[in-house]
Amino acid sequence: MALVGATRINEVDFKNFVYAWDSPRIAVPTAWKWLAEKPKSTLRVMGGRHDFSPSEWFAGGYVLVQSVTYGDVNGDGRDEAVVDLLCSTGGTANWHYVYVFALANGSPTNLGRLQSGSRAYGGLLKVAIDQNMLVLDFADSERRIGDCCSEGYIRVKYRLQDGRFIEVGTRLTGDVDLTHP
């Protein structure tokens, strides 16, 4: 649940939080994309985890709070929170949802939501904030070595503009060190 009356975004406990959520579709995502539609339901994460019940179609699956990164994304001089949620089918497929939150009137407000691809197919590798930009590293599907892994990454920078995250600059590529996960 959100902490109403917070004065800083890092006072919000994103490991015990209710996220706007739509259950993933049957198809495993193979690329990253910003999600424009507003979710119609919610997902409660407790202790950094949500397990889907046997009665849900996503039975056996779960969501983990992978990380929370703080920094000024919108250029207002105050930190925002970028929450990385790992979504797993309970099998080998897994992908990420990135939520960007600002604090407004003491409560977190969602500025944007991104869904990554699964693992080597555009899976999220790293989240950073640099010079008011959201910087995300994704697995390079053209350099994958099986469904699980890629030897390369693609770094993409996003700037918040007119209420949307817009890709800026040139995409960078590099090597992933597969010996140190």
Sequence and secondary structure as in RCSB ss.txt:
>XXXX:A:sequence
MALVGATRINEVDFKNFVYAWDSPRIAVPTAWKWLAEKPKSTLRVMGGRHDFSPSEWFAGGYVLVQSVTYGDVNG
DGRDEAVVDLLCSTGGTANWHYVYVFALANGSPTNLGRLQSGSRAYGGLLKVAIDQNMLVLDFADSERRIGDCCS
EGYIRVKYRLQDGRFIEVGTRLTGDVDLTHP
>XXXX:A:secstr
   TT SSGGGS TTSEEEEE    SS   S EE  S  SEEEEEBTTEEE  TTSTTTT EEEEEEEEEE SSS
SSS EEEEEEEEE SSS EEEEEEEEEEETTEEEEEEEEE  STTTT EEEEEEETTEEEEEEE GGGBSSSS B
SEEEEEEEEEETTEEEEEEEEEEEE  TT  
